Every structure is written in structure tokens, then in C-alpha cells.
Amino acid sequence: MIGSNCNIEDNAKILSSYIFDNVSIGKESNISGGVVADGTIIGEHCFLENGTVIGHKVLIGSDSTIHSGVKIWPEVVIDKDSSIKETVINYDYDASNDGS
């Protein structure tokens, strides 16, 4: 499933995944068996392995790998060239001020 207003660049591959609204996926990125929430930006040449869950308004820098089963949310910035093997949670996020 791919939501509305998504931007999926050339040669990006999405397999058995849920992509919510307003998501941008950079060229030659691969998402397999994952969930990507609204407003997220995934850079070029990224790999999101099976079972990843990416939350609201996350930014994943180019050339990054998010390993199987990792969860990242909300409003987290992952630097380019990263390899994330453990869950990352932004405990400072205040959903009451989100406005969405």
C-alpha cells in the first residue's frame, strides 16, 4: 500500500510494505516488509530491511541501512551513511503539539 502525495524516485523498490501519506523515498532505495509513517523522508541508496517500522516525520540520510526489526520514531534524524541495528525512540516528542 502506498499513500497519497508520496514521492518515489527512480529505481526505488518497495516490497510488501505500507507507505503512509506524504513520504519521500530516494532513488535506488529498497524497503522490504516495512512500515513507513507519514511525512518521512528516506534518502537515496537506503535499505530498510524486513520488519522495520519508521514513524512520523523521520529523516533517514542517504546510504543508510535500517536493519531487520528496528523501530525509529517520531521525528528522529538518522545521519547519512548510518547502520542502525537497534530501536531509536525520540522520548522528547510531544504529540499534543504536532498540529496534524
C-alpha positions, -999 to +999 in steps of 0.1 A: +000+000+000+013+035-009-005+065+005-013+098-012+012+126-021+042+103-020+074+109-040+092+077-050+123+083-071+138+063-099+147+026-092+134+027-056+119-007-047+091-013-023+081-049-015+053-060+009+054-027+027+030+000+040+039+036+030+017+063+045+009+098+031+035+124+022+065+101+022+096+107+000+118+077-010+151+085-026+164+068-058+177+033-056+164+028-020+148-005-010+121-012+015+111-048+022+083-057+046+083-024+064+060+003+076+068+040+069+046+066+086+035+100+072+059+128+065+090+106+065+119+113+041+142+084+031+174+094+013+190+079-018+205+044-017+189+034+017+180-001+027+151-008+051+152-045+059+122-067+068+101-057+098+113-021+101+089+005+114+097+041+107+075+066+125+061+101+119+084+127+102+116+107+104+145+117+082+169+089+071+201+102+054+214+087+022+233+055+020+219+043+053+207+008+064+180+001+089+183-035+100+156-060+104+131-054+132+143-019+141+118+008+150+125+045+147+101+072+158+089+100+158+108+130+143+142+113+145+171+123+122+194+095+111+227+107+097+238+097+062+259+065+059+244+051+091+238+015+100+210+012+126+208-021+144+187-011+175+154+008+180+157+046+182+129+065+200+126+103+205+113+105+240+111+143+238+084+142+211+052+159+222+023+146+201+000+173+216+019+200+198+020+181+164-008+200+147-016+171+123 
